[in-house]
Amino acid sequence: MKGRVVGTYLHGSLLPKNPHLADLLLRWALERRGQDPALEPLDAAEEWAAHAVLVGRVPGGRLTREAGKKRALERG
């Protein structure tokens, strides 16, 4: 991520397995349209479970859900 550009080289479904990134992209889209970017909380238990599986596959544990979420929000 750089500014508001997101580049990936992933195979498979990116957004369902990264709910923090999906929320960030939705917030950017709403801001661009001049709408309130505040999102109502949703039950994303399945999405976070999928994310946890992916995080567990990262060698050396360099990525955590909270670290990824924090980075995405900071770069907002």
C-alpha positions as CSV (number, residue, x, y, z in Angstrom):
1,M,0.0,0.0,0.0
2,K,1.2,3.5,-0.8
3,G,-1.2,6.3,-0.2
4,R,-4.5,5.0,-1.6
5,V,-3.0,2.5,-4.0
6,V,-3.2,-1.1,-3.1
7,G,-1.2,-3.7,-5.0
8,T,-1.3,-7.4,-4.4
9,Y,0.1,-10.6,-5.9
10,L,-2.2,-13.0,-4.3
11,H,-4.0,-16.1,-5.7
12,G,-7.5,-16.5,-4.4
13,S,-9.9,-14.2,-2.7
14,L,-8.3,-11.2,-1.1
15,L,-11.2,-9.2,0.5
16,P,-13.1,-12.0,2.2
17,K,-9.9,-13.1,4.0
18,N,-8.9,-9.6,4.9
19,P,-11.9,-7.8,6.4
20,H,-9.8,-4.9,7.6
21,L,-8.7,-4.2,4.0
22,A,-12.3,-4.6,2.7
23,D,-13.5,-2.0,5.3
24,L,-10.7,0.4,4.3
25,L,-11.6,0.2,0.6
26,L,-15.3,0.7,1.5
27,R,-14.3,3.7,3.6
28,W,-12.3,5.2,0.8
29,A,-15.1,4.7,-1.7
30,L,-17.6,6.4,0.6
31,E,-15.2,9.3,1.3
32,R,-14.7,9.8,-2.5
33,R,-18.5,10.1,-2.9
34,G,-18.7,12.6,-0.1
35,Q,-20.6,10.2,2.1
36,D,-20.0,9.4,5.8
37,P,-17.4,6.7,5.9
38,A,-18.5,5.4,9.3
39,L,-19.6,1.8,8.8
40,E,-22.0,-0.1,11.0
41,P,-20.3,-3.0,12.8
42,L,-21.1,-6.4,11.1
43,D,-20.6,-9.9,12.3
44,A,-17.4,-10.8,10.5
45,A,-16.6,-13.9,12.5
46,E,-16.2,-16.1,9.4
47,E,-14.0,-13.5,7.7
48,W,-11.8,-13.1,10.8
49,A,-11.5,-16.9,11.1
50,A,-10.3,-17.1,7.4
51,H,-7.8,-14.3,8.1
52,A,-6.5,-16.1,11.2
53,V,-5.8,-19.2,9.1
54,L,-3.8,-17.1,6.7
55,V,-1.9,-15.4,9.4
56,G,-1.0,-18.8,10.8
57,R,0.6,-19.7,7.5
58,V,3.0,-16.7,7.5
59,P,6.5,-18.0,8.3
60,G,8.0,-16.5,11.4
61,G,4.7,-15.0,12.5
62,R,5.6,-11.6,11.0
63,L,2.0,-10.7,10.4
64,T,-0.8,-10.5,13.0
65,R,-4.4,-9.5,12.5
66,E,-4.0,-6.4,14.8
67,A,-0.7,-5.3,13.1
68,G,-2.3,-5.6,9.7
69,K,-5.4,-3.8,10.7
70,K,-3.4,-1.0,12.4
71,R,-1.2,-0.6,9.3
72,A,-4.1,-0.4,7.0
73,L,-5.9,2.2,9.2
74,E,-2.7,4.3,9.6
75,R,-2.2,4.4,5.9
76,G,-5.9,5.2,5.4
